[in-house]
C-alpha cells in the first residue's frame, strides 16, 4: 500500500512539474484548409504574438479536406497535453456533423479554449439585375421560383447556410450552386454562371468597387467593418437574421484544465494585440475571444441552430 501511494505521489508530482513548465516544446495549431484561406490566415496572424507570449514556436499545420473535418478529427485523437490544437470553423464544429457522418462529436471530443474571430458574408448580385436591396432580391426570387441561383464556397459552409436561412425567413425558392471553395465560386459569379453569391467581404470588396458585383446586404447582426454602407439582412426587414463565419481554438478532450486556462489567457491576450487586431480587420475579420465556458455554450447553440436549418432544408452531402 505504501509503495502504491509513493508511486502515485511521484506521478502527481511529475505531472505537476509538467503543468508548471508548459509549454516546453513547440505547440502545433492544425488548420483544416489550404494555406491562404480565412482559417489559415487567422492562424498565421495569431501565430507570432502567441509564440512570443508562450516562449515557444507555434507551428501552423494544414490538414485540408472534408470541410475541415480531417483536421478536427486529427486533433480530437491527439494526446491531450496542450501541444496539438485546432483552429476550426463553424462548418466543422456545428454544421458538418449534421450533414456527414463525422468520426467525432464536436461537443464531446474536444476541449474548447477560446473563440478566435468572426465575420459576416455579403450577398452580392449581378450588376445587370434590377436588385438594389433585400426587398428587391426577394421580389425577384418570388417572381421566378427555383430560377434565381446563388453560389457558395461549398455545401455546409457559412455561405450556403446564409442562403438557406434567407430562403426560410423570406419564404423564397432560390437554387444553391456549390463550388469547391470561395475562389472558384467568385470566378463562377464573375463568369455569369450564377445570379448571386454569398461571398466573404475580403474576396468581394474589390469586385464591388470595380462594379463587377453589386452588394445587397451582409449576414451579420451588425454591419461589416469593411462595408459600413451596406445594410444587414436583419435591418432590411428580417429581424433576428444572423449567419456568421466563426473560428475557435480547441484542444483534445481531457486536456488538463490548467493547460486550457493557460492557453486561453495567452490566446485572449494575442487577440487583443493591436497588430493582430489591425491585421484581422484588413481581412474583414473581427477578433472575438471568450472563456472556455462561453465558447462551449456558443458551440452548443450554433450546433443546435444549424442542425435545425440543415434538417428543415434537407441539406445532404453530395
Secondary structure, 3 states (H helix, E strand, C coil): CHHHHHHHHHHHHHHHHHHHHCCCCCEEEEECCCCCCHHHHHHHHHHHHHHHHHCCCEEEEECCCHHHHHHHHHHHCCCCCCCEEEEEEHHHHHHHHHHCCCCCCCCCCEEEEEEEEEEEEEEEECCCCCCCCHHHHHHHHHHCCCCCEEEECCCCCHHHHHHHHHHHHHCCCCEEEECCCHHHHHHHHHCCCCCEEEEEHHHHHHHHHCCCCEEEEECCCCCCHHHCCCCECHHHCCCCCCCEEEEEEEEECCCCHHHHHHHHHHHHHHHCCHHHHHHHHHCCCEECCCCHHHHHHHHHHHHHHHHHHHHHHCCCCC
